[in-house]
Amino acid sequence: MKQTITVITVVLLITLAGCKPNKQKENTSKNMEMPKITKPVENIEATPEQRERRNKSEDICKAHDVPVYVNPNSLFVETDEKVTIRSKDEVVDRALALLYIGLKSEGLEQKYLDQIEKEYGIKQKLSEKEKDYAFAPNATEQQKTDANWRYESLHVMLWALGFIDQLVYPDQMCDVASDVKIIHGLSEKQFRDKARLRSKSEILDQADLILRLDWACVSAKVANKPAPGHLDKSVVYERHYSLNWLINYLNQYWDDVSADT
């Protein structure tokens, strides 16, 4: 992942010159372990909405030479009617929590982290695993790596809240510095007030697409092949995880989200 800049102005000035990629973390992310195809094979009669969404996703896959799932009765996201998207306030809180743990993963001094925690009320927004990392006296390297990858989740939340125009094809990591600048200088209230949660249809479109991209990455990994279509499989995984949380997949808490394929 990339080093980034903090929402505190003085830290912004100090760290701006140091923003650069850290590709070494890509090989140690927990999602780089041998994946499994975990989604049970379904046998459903897809609705016209589901078929249309699938067709749009498959067109994108084919345009990038990504294999598509051939079973016509399986691998679908739920319909608009059956999905309840996370509320705007939930997504705002999640974005701020992800910002905090991302900044901590960069080794930001505790005094600045304390300022951010106070300004945005971070503690009450963190999940249990995030609290274990955020307040650990000696966090492990794996915890730091996992936290750093959550910048990709922050990117998804900012898109869902309307601060980013589109989720581009996931063949590279997000621009962390640009994402953090979106929140820089805003109070929690200003950030919340400016947020405009995207429609359920838009979010489900992305959830369907990422399900298929992740299926292709997992299938390639199982076959001991590189990810197809130049996909960054870690970015794909993190995006899948985040979108599944947004669509309340299996009603799972943030720490327990399944990125089934």
C-alpha positions in Angstrom: 0.0 0.0 0.0 1.0 3.6 -0.1 2.1 5.9 2.7 -0.4 8.7 3.2 -1.1 12.0 4.9 -3.1 12.7 8.0 -6.1 14.9 8.6 -4.0 17.0 11.0 -2.5 20.0 9.1 0.9 19.8 10.7 1.2 16.1 9.9 0.0 16.8 6.3 3.0 19.1 5.8 5.5 16.7 7.5 4.4 13.6 5.6 3.5 15.0 2.1 7.0 14.5 0.8 7.1 11.0 2.0 4.1 9.6 0.2 5.2 6.6 -1.9 4.1 3.1 -2.6 5.1 0.2 -0.3 4.6 -2.8 -2.5 6.3 -5.2 -0.1 3.1 -5.4 1.9 1.3 -7.0 -1.0 2.9 -10.4 -0.4 2.2 -10.5 3.3 -1.5 -9.6 3.4 -3.7 -12.2 5.1 -5.8 -12.4 1.9 -2.8 -13.7 0.0 -3.2 -17.1 1.6 -4.5 -19.9 -0.5 -8.1 -19.0 -1.1 -11.1 -21.4 -1.3 -14.1 -21.3 -3.4 -16.5 -21.0 -0.6 -19.9 -20.0 -2.0 -22.2 -23.0 -2.1 -23.4 -23.9 -5.6 -26.9 -22.5 -5.9 -29.7 -23.6 -8.2 -32.0 -20.6 -8.4 -34.2 -19.1 -11.0 -32.6 -15.7 -11.4 -34.9 -12.6 -11.7 -34.7 -10.4 -14.8 -32.9 -7.8 -12.5 -30.3 -10.4 -11.5 -29.8 -11.5 -15.1 -29.4 -8.0 -16.3 -26.9 -7.1 -13.6 -25.0 -10.3 -14.3 -24.9 -9.5 -18.0 -23.5 -6.0 -17.4 -20.8 -7.4 -15.1 -19.9 -10.1 -17.6 -19.5 -7.5 -20.3 -16.9 -5.8 -18.2 -15.2 -9.1 -17.4 -15.0 -10.0 -21.1 -13.7 -6.6 -22.0 -10.7 -7.3 -19.7 -10.2 -10.9 -20.7 -11.5 -12.1 -17.3 -13.2 -15.5 -17.4 -16.9 -15.6 -16.5 -18.8 -18.1 -14.4 -20.8 -20.3 -16.7 -23.4 -21.8 -14.4 -26.6 -19.8 -15.3 -28.3 -20.7 -12.0 -25.6 -19.7 -9.5 -23.4 -16.9 -8.3 -25.8 -13.9 -7.9 -26.2 -11.1 -5.5 -29.6 -10.6 -4.0 -32.2 -8.3 -5.7 -32.9 -4.7 -4.7 -36.0 -5.9 -3.0 -34.2 -8.2 -0.6 -31.2 -6.1 0.2 -31.0 -3.4 2.9 -28.0 -1.1 2.3 -26.1 0.2 5.3 -27.2 3.6 6.3 -25.3 6.8 5.5 -24.3 7.2 9.1 -23.0 3.6 9.3 -20.9 4.1 6.3 -19.5 7.5 7.5 -18.5 5.9 10.8 -16.9 3.0 9.0 -14.9 5.3 6.8 -13.6 7.3 9.8 -12.6 4.1 11.6 -10.8 2.8 8.5 -9.0 6.2 8.2 -7.7 5.9 11.7 -6.4 2.4 11.5 -4.8 3.2 8.2 -3.0 6.1 9.6 -1.9 4.1 12.6 -0.5 1.4 10.2 1.8 4.1 8.8 3.4 4.6 12.2 1.8 8.0 12.8 2.9 9.4 16.2 0.5 8.6 19.0 -0.1 12.3 19.8 -1.5 12.8 16.4 -3.6 9.7 16.5 -5.0 10.9 19.9 -6.0 14.2 18.2 -7.8 12.3 15.4 -9.5 10.0 17.9 -10.7 13.0 19.9 -11.8 15.0 16.9 -13.8 12.2 15.2 -14.8 10.0 18.2 -13.0 7.1 16.7 -13.1 4.7 19.6 -16.8 4.1 19.4 -16.6 3.5 15.7 -13.9 0.8 15.8 -14.7 -2.9 15.5 -13.4 -5.3 18.2 -10.5 -6.4 16.0 -9.7 -2.8 15.2 -9.7 -2.0 18.9 -7.3 -4.8 19.5 -4.9 -3.3 16.9 -5.6 0.4 17.7 -4.8 0.0 21.4 -2.3 -2.8 21.4 1.0 -1.8 23.1 2.9 -4.0 20.6 0.9 -4.6 17.5 2.2 -7.4 15.3 3.5 -6.9 11.7 0.5 -8.9 10.4 -1.9 -6.5 12.2 -0.1 -3.5 10.7 -0.3 -5.1 7.2 -3.9 -6.0 7.5 -4.7 -2.5 8.8 -2.8 -0.9 5.9 -4.8 -2.9 3.3 -8.0 -1.4 4.8 -7.2 1.8 2.8 -8.8 -0.1 0.0 -11.9 -0.4 2.1 -11.8 3.3 2.9 -11.7 3.9 -0.9 -14.9 1.9 -1.3 -16.6 3.8 1.5 -15.7 7.1 0.0 -17.2 6.0 -3.3 -20.4 4.8 -1.6 -20.7 8.2 0.1 -20.3 10.0 -3.2 -16.9 11.5 -2.6 -15.3 9.4 -5.4 -16.9 9.4 -8.9 -16.3 5.7 -9.7 -14.7 2.5 -8.7 -12.3 1.9 -11.5 -11.2 -1.5 -12.7 -9.2 -3.0 -9.8 -5.8 -3.6 -11.4 -3.9 -1.4 -9.1 -4.1 0.0 -5.5 -6.0 3.2 -4.8 -4.4 6.6 -4.4 -4.3 6.7 -0.7 -3.1 10.3 -0.4 -6.0 11.6 -2.6 -8.5 9.6 -0.6 -7.3 11.0 2.8 -7.3 14.5 1.4 -11.0 14.2 0.9 -11.5 14.1 4.7 -8.6 16.4 5.5 -9.9 19.7 6.9 -13.4 18.5 7.5 -15.0 18.1 10.9 -17.0 15.0 11.5 -20.2 16.9 11.0 -19.0 18.5 7.8 -17.9 15.1 6.4 -21.2 13.6 7.4 -23.3 16.4 6.0 -21.4 16.4 2.7 -21.9 12.6 2.2 -24.5 11.4 -0.2 -25.1 7.7 -0.1 -25.3 6.1 -3.5 -28.4 4.2 -4.6 -29.0 0.6 -3.8 -28.8 -0.2 -7.5 -25.4 1.4 -7.9 -24.0 -0.5 -4.9 -25.4 -3.8 -6.0 -24.0 -3.3 -9.5 -20.5 -3.1 -8.0 -21.2 -5.9 -5.6 -22.1 -8.2 -8.5 -19.1 -7.2 -10.5 -16.6 -7.7 -7.7 -18.2 -11.1 -6.9 -17.3 -12.2 -10.4 -13.9 -10.7 -10.4 -13.1 -12.3 -7.1 -14.4 -15.6 -8.4 -12.0 -15.4 -11.3 -9.1 -14.5 -9.0 -9.8 -17.4 -6.6 -10.3 -19.8 -9.5 -6.9 -18.8 -11.0 -5.2 -19.1 -7.6 -6.6 -22.6 -7.1 -5.3 -23.5 -10.5 -1.9 -22.0 -9.6 -2.3 -19.4 -12.2 -1.8 -15.6 -12.1 -4.9 -13.4 -11.6 -6.6 -12.9 -15.0 -7.0 -9.5 -16.7 -4.1 -7.9 -14.8 -6.3 -7.8 -11.7 -4.7 -7.1 -8.3 -6.2 -10.0 -6.4 -5.6 -8.3 -3.0 -7.4 -5.1 -4.1 -10.2 -7.3 -5.5 -10.5 -9.1 -2.2 -10.6 -6.0 -0.1 -13.2 -4.4 -2.4 -15.3 -7.6 -2.2 -15.2 -7.6 1.6 -16.2 -3.9 1.7 -19.1 -4.2 -0.7 -20.4 -7.3 1.0 -20.5 -5.3 4.2 -22.3 -2.4 2.4 -25.0 -4.8 1.1 -25.4 -6.5 4.5 -24.3 -9.8 3.1 -25.5 -12.5 5.6 -26.0 -9.6 8.1 -22.4 -9.9 9.2 -20.5 -7.6 11.5 -17.5 -5.9 10.0 -15.0 -8.3 11.5 -16.9 -11.3 10.3 -17.7 -10.4 6.7 -17.5 -13.3 4.2 -16.1 -12.7 0.7 -17.6 -15.9 -0.6 -17.0 -16.9 -4.2 
